[in-house]
Amino acid sequence: MSETARTPEQELASQLQSLESTYQSLQSDIMLVSVKDSIEDMQTKAIHLSQSVKSIRDKGYVFENDLEKRCNSLRKQWISLKPSIQRELTQQVNTLAADVKRLDAQMLRTRSSSRNTQLGLKLVKETEAAVKGLEGKAEAASSSVRGMYDSLENQISKLESHLNQIDWGLNEAAESSFDWLALEGLVRAVKAEWVRGKKDKVEGVLYLTDQRLMYERKEEVATKKVLFIATEKELVQQAELEIAVKQVDKASAKKEGFMKHEDHLYLDLAAGAPTDAVHFHIDGQDCEEWAHLIRRASEGELDCQRITPISDEEVDRLRNAPTKCPSCGATITAPILRGQIEFSCDYCGAVSRF
């Protein structure tokens, strides 16, 4: 059955309803509400950056000794820029308000034409063009204001995201099953799969410190199933792998999967490491950045970014660390790490303190 054609009166009523809906939705754009919200959000972020840095310092983050300076610089830039942004915002809103008054009058005439179908359809078409024109002006006004701070907004948002990543990692580390060495500082943590084979994958958290790369299994496993559906689960959390960063010969990053959206990390390890190579599929962070951080940690480049330097006493202690087992004389192959006070011999199993 073919659709029944609408009468001119019905067509006018339909177009008036559509016009009213478009005009009402335009109100927040005319007032630049989204821009105002963005400015308020920027204000909050700029103020809270320093508080976020203090929080991660209190939790033990000792790297990036310029973080406080960077946060303070961004906050000052925002304070300096905000008055001119507010002036531009007010000017743009006032300009749009004048256009709104004229459009309000045109909308009133259009609504009053509902009894004159021919005139009404003509006025609707004219008013639709006016509404579309005002939409364009509102978009241009929004772009004009946002253009004044979008670069600074990107910098603030990027730093905020960075601080959030560090904070998450510190919280995970505090709940982990690892024993942390004295003077060992967490650099980063990320959710990751340890890919041990095509059908052998473990979910957990990958930790990078200035001394070690560590992986902890942390996943929920089904303890009871009904018709193949898990009805009961438990959290399995256990340390799986520890590698001294000095044992990483090569750290490679690779984008894989559909549209190359997956971040994968491949590590080739030196003799004496628990395994020859490891492969991690990391979630939510960039594999290139991780590979770069691992290389810097293995080369000792992160030490210069500490908020407090490593003492000369500790440097001397490591320099004079034993190279042979006191019990059997076998060569110690595993690196002795900063803050480590005992080691075990791979040959005889004896545990020695130094």
MOQUI-V598631 format. One record per helix or strand of 3 or more residues. SS is the DSSP state (hx for helix, st for strand). FROM is the first residue (numbers start at 1). LEN is the number of residues. Records with the same first field share a line. If there is no record, write none. Layout:
SS->FROM-LEN / FROM-LEN
This chain:
hx->8-23 / 33-26 / 67-49 / 117-30 / 150-25 / 245-3 / 258-3 / 287-12 / 301-5 / 312-8
st->186-12 / 200-10 / 212-15 / 229-16 / 248-9 / 262-8 / 277-7 / 342-3 / 351-3
